[in-house]
């Protein structure tokens, strides 16, 4: 059965995060559908009380998105606008930001964080950064969303790039979950922010493809972009309803990690 993982990058530094959390809590509770929040540490500090409420309700789990949204790797983005370079920070800066992100979740939510979304995402994720994989292992991260760009450091990311473990690099317990298709903010900008119905059809096509191929769909959205021209999150409601209609199973990242590790153990025993 194909699975749908809904992950929100929560990173706004204004009132939008509070509005998003309240509405996301309502939507996911009403639809009884889990989702995962990957939150920037600074954003968490500004929205501590609301995040505690969301975590306590049970439908939304929390992971980190670094402390201050630093790029862990350099992105060399190539698209119709040409080539743009977004420099990554030094190893020391990246390590410090990851550790501070872990500390924020522990101090504010009491959570030993096990998941991380890398800002901007990268081609091949962190497969070429053994130094950063070691940092993640040491601080307890097991779920990574960092492979959200194609060979041009752009999008879309093929659905066929399914989640995988960093076993060849020596980190068989670290699971990479590539962000499939187009991230919501880029897709909606292309369609026009007010074209919510058009974006719903876009998502339905992604879901249809995942079901047809029996592949898992890793969906990436953001707090600020989810609210844009759709404060009631109607596109999220529609996506969840359609995924259930098509027979997809919605899972949190923690549950998905447990599923993938169990699956890998079964295969190794055959």
N, C-alpha and C positions, 0 to 999 in steps of 0.2 A: 504493500500500500504506500503510495506516494505521501510524503509528509511536507507540511508547510511550517516553516520557522519564521515567525514575525519578530524582528529585532528593531528597536528604535534607538537611534543615536540621539541622546538627550544632551544638548550642548548650548542652547540659547542662554544668554546672560541677561535676560529681562523677564517681564511678566508672562511671556508666552509659555515658558516651561510650566508654571503653576497652572495655567489654563489647560495646557495639554495633559498634564498628569490627571487632573480632575476628570476630564472627558475620557481619557483612555481607561481610567479605572472604571468608569460607568459602562463604557462600551464592552470591555472584556468581561466584566462581571455579568452583564446582561446576557451576553452571548456564550458565557461560560467557556471562554477560549483563552488559553495562556499566551503570554508574550514576554519578551525579555527587554529590559531597559539597560542600555549601555551608556552610562552617564559620566560626563566630565566632572572631575572632582570639584572644581570651582562652582559648577552649576549645582551640584549636590549641596554644597555649603549654603547657597542662596535659597535652596528649596528643601531644607532638611525636614521640616515638619510634614510637608505634603508627601515627600518620599517615604517617610516612615509609615504614613497612613496607607500608601499604595502597597508597600511591602507587606504590611500586616494583613491586607485583604486576601492575598494569596494568589491572585491571577497574574500579577506582574512580579517578576523576579528582577534583581538588580545585579549588574556587572559594571565594569568600568570602561571608560573611553579616554584613558590617561587623565592626569590631573588638570592640565591646561591646554589640551588639544594640540600637542606638538607632533610634527611629522617624524615618525620613527625611521623613515627612509626617504630618499629623494625621489620625487615623481617627475618623470619626463613625459609629459602629456602631449600626444600628437592627435589632432583632429582637424576638422575643416577650418579651424581658425589658425592653424599652424602648430608650432611647437612651443609649449610653455614649460618652464622648469620651476618646480616648487621644492626648494632645498630642505632636506631633512636635518635634524639636529645631531649633535655629537652623541657618541655612545653614552658618555657620562650624563648628558642632559636627558637622553631618552630613559636611561635607567632610573634617574632621580624622579622623573615625572610618572613613570609606571609605579614606583614604590609609593610615591605620595598619593597616587590614585587609590592604591590598595588601602593605605592608611585612612583615607577619607571615608571609604565604605565601612571600614572596621569601626572607626570612631563614631560615626554618625548613625549607621544602621546596624552596627554589630555584626556585620557580614564578613566572613572570610571569602573574599571574592575569588571566583574560579573562571571568570570570562573577561575577555578584553577585545574591544574593537579598535583597530589601529586607525587614527585619523587619516583621511583621504584614501586609504587602502592602496595596494600596490600590485603590480604584475608579479605573479608567483608568491605573493604574500611575504612571509619572513623566511622562506626556504633558504635564502642565501645569507641570513643573519643569525648564525649559530650563537653569537654573543648575546643577542636579544632573546633567543629561544631559551638560553640558559638562565637569563634573568627571570623570564616568565615561569620556568620550572621552579626556581628557587623561591618565588613569592606565591606559589600555589595556583597560578593560572593554568588551566587545562583546555579551555575553549577559546579559539582565536578566530576573529573575523578580520583578516588582513589581505586576502587575495581578491579584492573587489575591482580589479582592472584587467583589461585584456593585454595582448602583446604590444599595443600602442599606448599602454598606460591610460587607457580610456575605457569606454563601454560600447556595447553590452558585453557582459561576461557570459559565456556559453553555459547553458543549463547542464551540459555534459560534464562540466568541471565540478564534479560532486565532492562533498566533504571528504577529507583524507587526513590521515595521521602523518606527523613528521617523523616517521620511522627511519627513512633513509638518512636523515640528518642525525639520528641517534636520540630522538625524542618521541618514542612510540606512544607516549601517553598524552601528547599534545595534538588536539584535533583542530584542523583548519576548516572553516566553513566559508567558502567563497560566496560573495554577495552576487546573486544571479541577476542577469538582465541589466536594467538601468536603475540606478538609485532614484528614489522618488523625486528628489529635487531637480535632477537633470531631466528626467522624463517629463515632468509637469511644466518645466520651463519651456521645453520644446513644443508641447501641446498647447500651452497657454494656461496660466494658473487657474483661470475661471472655468476651464473645460474639464470639470470634475467628471462628468459622464464619460467623456472620451478617455480619461485616465482609468476609469473603472473597466472599460472595454479592453484597454491595454492590459490590465491585470488579469482579466479573464482569459485573454489569449495566452499569457504566461502559465496560468493554472491549467488550461487545456493541454498545453504542450507537456507540462510536467506529468499530468495524468496519462497522456498518450504514451509517453516514454517510460512511465513508472519511475520517475526520478524525483528526488526531494528538491523543494524550491525554497531557497534562502532569500527572504525578502528584507530589504533595507529601507527604512523610512527615518524621518527625523521629527523632533518635536515641533520646530518652527515651520517646517514645510508641510507637515500633516495638517496644521491649522489653517494654512494659507488658502483663502477663498473657500474653506470648508471647516468652519469651527465646530461642527457637530461630528466630524470624522465620518461622514457618510460613505466615503470611498473605502475606509477600513471596514465598516459594517458590511458593505457590499462584497468586498473581497472575502471576508470570513464566511459569509453566507454562501457564496458561490463555491468556495473550496469545500465546505461541508457537503454541499449538494453534489459535487463531483466525487465525493468519497475520500477526500484527503484527510489525513490525521494532523491536527494542529498540536505542536509540542513546544514546550519551553526548551531553551538550550541545555539546561541541566538534565532534563529528561532525555533529550536527544543524545547527549553525551553518554548517558548510561546505556541507551539503546545501542549506540555505535560500538562502545567498548564490549558489550555483551556479544554483539554480532561478530566482532573481530576475534573474540576469545573462542567462539564456536567454530569459526573457520579454521583457526590455528590448531584445533583439536581433531579436525577431520583427517 
